[in-house]
Amino acid sequence: MVDTLSFYNSLINNSIDFFTGVPDSLLSDFCACVKENSPKEKNVITANEGNAVAMAAGYHLSTGRIGCVYMQNSGEGNAVNPLLSLCDKEVYSIPLLMIIGWRGEPGKHDEPQHVKQGKVTLSLLEAMGIKYIVLSENYAEELSAAIKYIKENSEPFALVIKKGLFSPYKISKAKYDYPLTREAALKVLLGNLQKDDIIVSTTGKTSREIFEIREANGEGHSNDFLTVGSMGHTASIAYGVSIGTDKNVWCIDGDGSFIMHMGGMAVIGSKLPKNFKYILNDNHAHESVGGQPTCSASLDIPAILKACGFKDVLVAETEEEIKAGVNKLKDESGVAMVLRTRQGSREDLGRPTTTPIENKIALMKKLGE
Ligand SMILES: Cc1ncc(C[n+]2csc(CCOP(=O)(O)OP(=O)(O)O)c2C)c(N)n1
């Protein structure tokens, strides 16, 4: 195991002092350490991984320093464009240290969406011409070699991180005392939907909790699309579903997911079919991967949704407010609801026991009825 703080200090001692990225469960201790030890302006949790690459590039332009970008391997896709058309040696040749959490490493048990991404993690880097090393416990020489390479070649280099490499590091979470947790709010929400309503829910624990609530209620899962990967695209999936059905489609999004591809809502909001019902669970955090903050506490999300085209946006914190909100959304079009929930989830929260393909087939059958 690598001592997380020592590793962080090695980066600082090598003049790598600007961190940016999207948090990852596998890198949660590293992300926590960066959050706790870096000045606020030197650790920017971005909307998506591509933004982080661009921000680190900008930091290099003004300081000549190497920026550090952290991400889960799922974020490689978001980063491809600025890696190839901004940082690449054949374009602006910008030095960059990437730290990539390797979910779904071949041979290790993981969820289907991570297994696929894990298989192609290294070959994606190779296809982009990005050199990398899978970091070991004896990282000192590997890190020196990586930094030497970045300086000599003025291009990105990736440290690929296996599960369990970093030692535990505790994060101090901002306290928001909303009455309900996400799971409690979801229970109320699901309890007030109609039998035929369709749910498209976001990546992370939201979908896992919905799966378990359905199990506990003995309701089956055929009404639900659990967006296990594709973070940030839940609203677009739900909008696409709503075009092809008369059933009400309830999109249950998260603040991190919404912010990741906020532009999607600008387009969806200009259309807003009456069966598209949008609910955003705002806990001001990437709760599913360790509770690192999103910027939502300083955003006026209802105002953003209104500016995108919703005529009204309700804010619900209590059971009664959620019930009233569901009733209003059910009857009216162009109304959205923002749930404010506090952080926290069950230690024993499981994962869907159906596969994504089983989920898809059951949902398509339901939609075809
Ligand atoms: C492209 C991409 N980047 C990062 C992740 C890792 N990830 C999974 S869930 C999650 C947090 C989602 O935050 P939010 O939408 O606010 O929901 P919460 O977990 O707070 O309920 C992250 C960062 C991912 N799956 N995909």
The ligand as a Gaussian input file, in Angstrom:
#p B3LYP/6-31G(d) Opt

LIG

1 1
 C      -17.374000       9.878000     -16.666000
 C      -17.382000       9.431000     -15.245000
 N      -16.643000      10.075000     -14.344000
 C      -16.642000       9.684000     -13.048000
 C      -17.395000       8.614000     -12.641000
 C      -17.369000       8.114000     -11.199000
 N      -18.649000       8.440000     -10.531000
 C      -19.645000       7.533000     -10.370000
 S      -20.941000       8.130000      -9.522000
 C      -20.193000       9.610000      -9.302000
 C      -20.808000      10.702000      -8.472000
 C      -22.148000      11.146000      -8.947000
 O      -22.511000      12.293000      -8.234000
 P      -24.007000      12.784000      -8.211000
 O      -24.579000      12.759000      -9.582000
 O      -24.049000      14.085000      -7.496000
 O      -24.766000      11.655000      -7.384000
 P      -24.535000      11.206000      -5.850000
 O      -23.498000      10.146000      -5.881000
 O      -24.144000      12.402000      -5.056000
 O      -25.882000      10.691000      -5.446000
 C      -18.917000       9.638000      -9.923000
 C      -18.010000      10.807000      -9.929000
 C      -18.146000       7.954000     -13.629000
 N      -18.909000       6.900000     -13.346000
 N      -18.120000       8.378000     -14.907000

